[in-house]
Amino acid sequence: MSAEAVPVLGLLGGVELPGVAESVCAARRYVRGVLEDSGQRDTYDAELLVSELVSNAVRYSKSGCLGGLVTVVVANCGETVQIAVGDSGSATCAPRVPAESGEDAEGGRGLWLVRELSLSWGWHEGTAGRIVWFRLARR
């Protein structure tokens, strides 16, 4: 997927977290707080999807290595909110939605959830790593 140009009306917040599993909960709490402070009433989908992306960043990118970092950015795009997760990238792994994910599979549903629950999503590589983003309606 490629990045999509989105008019950003305002940066709501951003945080840099250690590339460890415990940062998944911290990212979820951070996004909930930022969205609630901006007047968003329903934060469940945003919390779920940022959990999936931070978990993937820690598990599959160089951010999960000693000293690695994950960045979460939340932006107001008018009728939507966009959340982006940045990591240090990976030479061997790129974000993809599996063609099939059996009901007994232990993993592989994260990006499927992002695709199904968001209005749009995408990813791109940069000089500092990878950014995966999604957009949700403001409620």
C-alpha positions, -999 to 999 in steps of 0.1 A, spaced: 0 0 0 12 35 -6 8 66 15 -22 86 8 -22 124 10 -44 135 39 -50 171 49 -38 173 85 -57 200 104 -37 195 135 -12 173 152 -30 159 183 1 143 198 30 120 194 51 98 216 82 77 213 82 44 232 108 17 238 106 -12 213 93 -37 239 61 -56 244 51 -34 273 49 -5 250 17 -19 234 -3 -11 265 14 23 268 5 31 232 -31 21 237 -33 43 268 -16 72 250 -40 71 220 -70 68 243 -59 99 263 -51 120 232 -84 111 215 -105 117 246 -88 151 252 -97 160 216 -134 152 222 -135 117 206 -161 96 225 -154 62 210 -117 52 212 -121 13 211 -111 8 174 -82 32 176 -69 15 207 -72 -20 191 -56 -10 159 -27 9 175 -21 -22 197 -18 -44 166 6 -20 148 29 -14 178 29 -52 185 39 -58 149 66 -31 151 81 -47 182 79 -82 168 89 -78 132 111 -47 129 145 -36 141 127 -15 167 123 -47 187 161 -49 191 179 -36 222 175 2 223 149 2 196 120 27 195 85 29 182 68 62 175 30 68 176 15 100 161 -21 111 162 -35 137 138 -68 154 133 -78 153 97 -113 169 100 -139 142 99 -113 116 105 -84 109 128 -51 94 114 -28 74 136 7 64 124 32 40 139 68 44 130 95 18 135 130 11 124 120 -11 95 130 -46 85 150 -59 55 131 -92 56 95 -83 64 69 -59 49 34 -53 61 9 -75 43 -26 -88 50 -25 -127 47 -46 -142 20 -61 -165 46 -61 -166 83 -77 -197 98 -99 -194 129 -73 -214 149 -43 -194 137 -23 -178 166 -14 -147 145 -19 -130 112 -50 -111 120 -35 -77 130 -33 -61 95 -66 -78 86 -82 -60 115 -66 -27 104 -79 -32 69 -114 -42 80 -120 -16 108 -103 15 93 -115 38 65 -82 35 49 -47 24 57 -12 22 42 25 21 48 57 34 33 94 31 39 114 61 47 151 68 54 145 62 92 123 32 88 87 23 81 55 41 89 21 22 90 -10 44 93 -47 41 94 -76 65 94 -109 63 114 -140 84 115 -141 109 144 -170 100 168 
